[in-house]
Amino acid sequence: MSDLRDQVMRALSTVIEPELHRDIVSLNMVRDLTIEGSTARFTLMLTTPACPLKHVFEKRCNEAVIGVVPGIHQLEIKWDSDVPTDRRLQGRLDVPMRSIIAVASGKGGVGKSTVSTNLAVALAESGAKVGLIDGDILNPNVPQMTGLGTGRPQVADGMMLPLEAYGVKIMSTGFLTDPSKPLILRGPMLHGAIRQLFTDVAWGNLDYMIVDLPPGTGDAPLSLAQSFPLTGVIIVTQPQEVAVSDALRSIAMFETLNVPIIGVVENMAGDFFGEGGGEQLAQVRNVPFLGRIPLNAEVRKGGDFGRPIVVTDPNNPAGEAFRTLAQNTAARISVVMLQTADVIPLNIIG
């Protein structure tokens, strides 16, 4: 029986993970393989619950084993996931989170907070443990977009408890201040406020921490990049040239800070703003294009009334685009971590 098990493992070692370009056995994705009669049963451990490639893995595993390994006529695959862990966070941040993903833009008004919110909710709907920090300290929008505008955090054991909506743990200065009054902070105070949203909140274990940054290349993105080892950054742009040129500056800033670029998102694409600018930017800078979100009135309504479109209308073209964005983002994070030496060994998969 052990010889048959070895044959199955050798056969499965010919199956290549399409994003990481390594075989699923060496990546430790195949777990708990057992043989019963002519059936091989095992767990396939994915790098993210948002993985869109389950049908691909199932097909390739069957092709690799059935008809190749004598005596095995059926595979029963159980699916599980374990998100990669960015080792750079250890010792720098006493918070049990596996990755920190910033969402940035070169200019305001491109829908960055909308992207951040729907991305976080889509990842949570896939089964991941997700946090969302409203890093726009002075002009927070996430409370309204998540329907938590009047929320106030409770305190336990000296730590603030994040509010929750749609399966996402959320913290924002909008929960701590009077929304009718301006919050005025100088650079050093801004730096401290951003850090406190990480360190003074009882986040619990998180797979992904999404940080919605203010637009531009000022104090807030600099403070975040200098305070914490960012796993990567997503750049949001509209299709038109003025937005793309500003997004280009944002990419250049994060590259200067040695922050990996997860990819570019083109938001509000369609007849009014056109389309293609974000994809062209990604090609010019040689970074991934994560997806195109169509301009849709329902997205705007969802933001105004605190009901993200991935929840209220997931079959809407914009809702589908946000779910695809979440899948592409999760896959890209796994690749970024594997390409660095800063991933906990074996925890790229589990």
Secondary structure, 3 states (H helix, E strand, C coil): CHHHHHHHHHHHCCCEECCCCEECCCCCCEEEEEEECCEEEEEEEECCCCCCCHHHHHHHHHHHHCCCCCCCCEEEEEEEECCCCEHHHCCCCCCCECCEEEEEECCCCCCHHHHHHHHHHHHHHCCCCEEEEECCCCCCCHHHHCCCCCCCCCEECCEECCEEECCEEEEEHHHCCCCCCCCCCCHHHHHHHHHHHHHCECCCCECEEEEECCCCCCHHHHHHHHHCCCCEEEEEECCCHHHHHHHHHHHHHHHHCCCCEEEEEEEEEECCCECCHHHHHHHHHCCCEEEEEECCHHHHHHHHHCCCHHHHCCCCHHHHHHHHHHHHHHHHHHHHHHHCCCECCCCCCC
